[in-house]
């Protein structure tokens, strides 16, 4: 009986730790999020000049989120990690790339 009670309690604790699944199993972030996945950038639309964004690396390898004009740079973001970066106060288009994987590129539009 005691063993059965312990097993039931362990299962309940295990299920509670899993949560409700709303965060997709990864780290929870709010606000403007740039996602790096499959060696590609997904950049939200409508970013404001001067905004601070979270960069979430969903790949298993390290990447950077670096402006071609060096106006912002996360530095190395390990696989599964996040970093925050402040975007320029001036609106416009900013070309970005990964310093480690130069074939990765995108454009950030501010304003």
Helices and strands as residue ranges (DSSP letters): H 2-18, E 33-37, E 40-42, E 52-57, E 66-67, E 82-86, E 92-97, E 105-110
